[in-house]
């Protein structure tokens, strides 16, 4: 597979239905570890509730330093604090609304920073995004 924008997120952007600016300080963008033994990417997935709870590991706090320039999304390196759970082979970037059924999936990564697959050990783990940006639309 590859790192992908969720098509439903792109469609919502085109319909002006997202309601959030990824670069806004008020938009709560997070990353969740994903166990591919319990989750298979599907282009029809739209919300966090589409990823089974059993597939989800630790989640970062809200991402800081978010910017969007000429369709390129960039942000600071998020940290999983004392992560636990199953081994993670992928990550999902999502907009957290506080409810899984409305927390919109943004990006799916199954190739990410060194150390993958990652087995949580309770030691903080940082994602090191490419310095040029996370993903281009």
C-alpha positions in Angstrom: 0.0 0.0 0.0 1.0 3.6 0.2 0.4 6.7 2.3 -3.0 8.0 1.2 -5.5 10.8 1.8 -8.9 9.3 2.6 -11.1 9.9 -0.4 -14.1 10.8 1.7 -12.0 13.6 3.3 -11.1 15.0 -0.1 -14.7 14.8 -1.2 -15.8 16.7 1.9 -13.2 19.4 1.1 -14.6 19.8 -2.4 -18.1 20.1 -1.0 -17.0 22.5 1.8 -18.3 20.0 4.3 -15.3 19.4 6.4 -15.9 22.5 8.6 -12.4 22.6 9.9 -9.2 24.2 8.7 -6.3 21.8 9.2 -4.0 24.6 9.9 -6.2 26.3 12.5 -5.2 26.2 16.2 -8.8 25.3 17.0 -8.8 22.2 14.8 -7.8 19.2 17.0 -5.8 17.0 14.6 -4.4 13.8 16.2 -2.6 10.5 15.1 -3.7 7.0 16.2 -1.5 3.9 16.0 -3.2 1.2 13.9 -2.8 -2.6 14.1 -3.2 -4.0 10.6 -4.2 -7.4 12.0 -7.4 -5.7 13.0 -7.8 -2.9 10.3 -7.8 -2.9 6.5 -7.7 0.4 4.7 -10.9 1.1 2.8 -11.4 4.1 0.6 -15.0 4.2 1.8 -14.0 4.8 5.4 -14.9 8.3 6.6 -14.9 8.5 10.4 -12.8 7.1 13.3 -15.7 4.7 14.0 -14.8 2.9 10.7 -11.6 1.7 12.4 -12.4 -1.0 14.9 -11.5 -0.1 18.5 -9.4 -3.4 18.6 -7.2 -1.9 15.8 -6.5 1.3 17.6 -3.6 1.8 19.8 -2.3 4.9 21.5 -3.2 8.4 20.3 -1.1 11.5 20.3 -2.3 14.8 21.7 -3.4 17.6 19.4 -0.8 18.3 16.7 1.0 21.6 16.9 2.6 23.8 14.3 0.1 22.9 11.6 0.3 24.8 8.3 -1.1 24.4 4.8 0.8 26.0 2.0 -0.1 25.4 -1.7 -1.9 22.2 -0.8 1.0 20.8 1.4 0.0 19.9 4.9 2.8 20.2 7.5 2.9 20.0 11.3 5.2 19.5 14.2 6.3 16.0 15.2 3.6 14.5 17.5 4.4 12.3 20.4 2.7 9.2 21.8 3.0 9.5 25.6 3.7 6.1 27.3 2.0 4.2 24.4 0.5 0.8 25.0 -1.5 -1.7 23.1 -0.9 -4.0 20.2 1.9 -3.7 17.6 1.3 -0.9 15.2 2.1 -1.1 11.5 0.2 2.0 10.4 -1.1 5.3 11.6 -4.2 7.4 10.9 -4.3 11.2 11.1 -7.8 12.3 12.0 -9.8 15.4 13.1 -10.9 14.7 16.7 -14.4 16.1 17.4 -14.7 14.1 20.7 -17.0 11.5 19.1 -15.7 8.6 17.0 -18.8 8.8 14.7 -17.9 12.4 13.6 -14.1 12.4 13.9 -13.1 12.6 10.2 -10.3 10.4 8.9 -7.7 12.5 7.0 -4.6 10.4 6.1 -3.6 6.8 6.3 0.1 5.9 6.6 1.5 2.4 6.4 5.0 3.6 5.7 6.2 5.9 8.5 9.2 6.8 10.6 11.9 4.2 11.3 11.0 1.5 13.9 8.0 0.1 12.1 6.3 -2.1 13.0 6.3 -0.4 16.4 5.6 -2.4 19.5 4.5 -0.1 22.4 6.7 -0.3 25.4 5.5 2.5 27.6 8.3 4.7 26.4 7.3 7.9 24.6 7.5 7.6 20.9 7.7 10.6 18.4 6.7 10.6 14.8 9.3 12.4 12.7 7.5 13.8 9.7 9.4 14.7 6.6 10.7 18.2 7.1 9.3 19.3 3.8 5.7 18.3 4.9 3.4 15.5 5.7 1.3 15.1 2.6 0.5 17.1 -0.6 -3.0 17.3 -2.0 
